[in-house]
């Protein structure tokens, strides 16, 4: 089972403020522990939304909307992707996640399971995705 640990953005992350060295060290140690346990698939911080864009779909039309995006509470500052045996194991790892914006700073992470191909009914499209 794969799970994504999502770090919510803040005004500081959206302003491009880099994490302090102590927080980077905590995150590095945590991710090294995940790697040693064989459950780390990926993890990274995201640059501010001012450097990104969205694609809006309206019927057959596609339009590009450049960042920044106003609703910080809806933005993601980073993620960690893990593969574990159960929801309970994912919860154990998530509880050990370092305070994402530093100790003493109110924050929240979100953990969500990823769909697996086995979650979908059999079909030629799923077979094509398995072949990738």
N, C-alpha and C positions, 0 to 999 in steps of 0.2 A: 504494500500500500504506500502510495506516495502522498506526502502532505507538503503544503507550502506554508511557511511561517512568514507572515506579511508584516512589515514595519510600516506604520502609518507616517505620512509626511507631517512636518511642522513648518511654521513660518521660517525657522532657521534653515531647515533642509531645503526648502524652496528658494531661499536666498543664496544657496550654494555654500553655506557654512560647513566646513569640513569637521568631522568628529574630532574630539581631542584625542591625544595620543593614548591616554589611559583607556578610553572606550575602545579604540582600535585594538589595543592589546587584549582586552577582555573578549572582544568579538573574535579575534584571531585564535585565542585559546579555546573558546567554545567550538569554533569550526574545526580546529585540529582534533578536538575530542570527538566530534561527530565523524570526522574522517577516520580516526583510529578505530571507531566502533563499526565502520563500514556502512554508515547510513547516510552520509553526505552525498548528494547528487550535484548541488550547485548552491551558490550563495553570492549575492552582490548587492551593492548599493546602487541606486539609480540617480542619475543627474537630475537637476531641477526640471520641472515641467516646462520652463521657459526654453529649454533646449529640445523639447519634443513637439509632437503634433498629434492630432486625432484625425481620423477619417470618418466623415459623416456619410451615412448611406440613406439616400432618399430615392426610393424606386431604383431605377437603373443608374442614377447619378451618384457620383462620389465627389465629395469636396474636402479639401484639406483645411484644418483649423490649427493654426500655429499656437503653441503655448506662449505665455504661461496660462494656467487654468486657475480660476479664482477660488474654488472650493478646496482648500488645503485638506480638510477632513476626509475628502474622498480620494486623495492622492496617496501613492505608495512611494516610500523613500528607499525601500530595499526588501530583499527576500532571502529566505533560505529554503532550499528544496531538499527534503529528506525522503528516504525509502525505508520503512520499518514494517514490522509484522502485524501491528495492530494500532487502533486508535489510542489505546492506553499507553503504548510505547511512545507514540507521537506526543501525547500529553505530557509524559515524563520529560522528554527532551524540551518541549516548549516551556515548561516551568523553569528550566535551567537557563533559558535564553537571557543574556545580559540585558539590563535596563537599556532600551535602545537609544535613549537620548542622554544617558548618564544617570548614575545613582541620584536619587532625590528629585528627579524630574518626572512629573506625571507623564505616563505614556501608556500605550496599549499596543499589543500585537494581536494579529488575527491568524488563526490556523484553519486551513481549509483542505479537505481531501481533494485530490485530483481524480478526474474520471479515468478509468482504465478501459481498454478496449473490451474487456469482458463484461463491462457494465451495459453494453449496448447489445441489442438483439443481432443475431447473425445476419449479414447482408454482404453483397458484393463490395460495397463501400468500405465496410469494416475489414474485409479480407484484403482490399487494396492498401488500407492503412497498416495492417499487420505486415505486409510485404515490404514496407518501407524500413 
